Amino acid sequence: MDGPHDSAGDFDLAGAVAVVTGATRGIGRETALRFGRAGARVVIVGRTTAEAPHPVLSGTLDGVLEELTTIGVDAHAVQADLMDGDDTQRVVEATLGRYGRCDVLVNNAAFTSNGPILDVPWGRWQKGFRLQTVAPLQLVQGLVPGMLERGRGRVVNISTEVSTRLVAGLALYSVTKLAMERLTEQLHHELGGRGVSFNALHLDRSAATETWRYIYDTQGPEVALAGGDLADVVSPGLVAAQIEWMIRRPSDWSGQVIGSLAIDQLGGPRDA
């Protein structure tokens, strides 16, 4: 196991406690499974359950928990709506209550409401900032102090290429994800160098998640691809592999807002 302020050593997921939000499907599900296979104890967070299924998307918290426990992973599911502050706090309490600590936090849950900037109601912008910026900060405030005390921890925020591109109809997602990236940099600026790293994965290629496929089918390729090429779409499994690669870097590899293509150039995973 890494020692205090493990700036020189790679992070070992075996025995670590990892919290993954947005874990009912897509990137979150693949990340939780990947962490579990690496020996981590995993807390999966999501809204959709068997009793309250999503109206159009497949995947439930119950299903992912069963997948994890079937392969022998020590896992715990927390049904929570991160739009709600009390629910978000319950994720912190449930994690610390069950495992006594958190070593890895992956803020993957997201909200988007596509449309012309004057047509998307301001209330949906509040939801976007809540899920992309405020809820991740709330989880950081609840879970990172323990990481700093132990001198060991990792935080990865999942962002998107449209945070730094002007794409008509994607203003809400772009602006709120850019705020998430700035939050990541600010966390590193104030808290870096103490054994905990803060990084953001800036997805510069679309991932073929269930949500992406639904947008592709209902809103068309222009919105789903954000001007990109269908040939560049990657699997959620590859994104999960890149998240794991980021987690395993030494803690002095921090403050990064890094794209998938840059990870390729640094020798990161190219397939799931």
Order of alpha helices (4+ residues) and beta strands (2+ residues): beta-alpha-beta-alpha-beta-alpha-beta-alpha-alpha-beta-alpha-beta-alpha-alpha-alpha-beta-alpha
